[in-house]
Amino acid sequence: MSMFVIAAIIGGIVGLAAGFHGGHGHSNYRHARAAGHGRKPALYLGARGPWITIPGPFGTRIGHRL
């Protein structure tokens, strides 16, 4: 096999894996929103005490206990 064929096969596998992963994240987000699970406020009290979160990259949140 040539290097081009091997690169095409590997690229296809990586593309499919990324597509499935991205689709699952979107479905999980939509399902959680439909069930009423929105994002937590920036500062909230939980079982671990006061907690603060800030928006992170790609729709994530970065949190830390105060």
Secondary structure as UniProt FT lines:
FT   HELIX           3..34
FT   TURN            35..36
FT   STRAND          43..46
FT   TURN            47..48
FT   STRAND          49..55
FT   HELIX           57..59
FT   STRAND          61..65
//
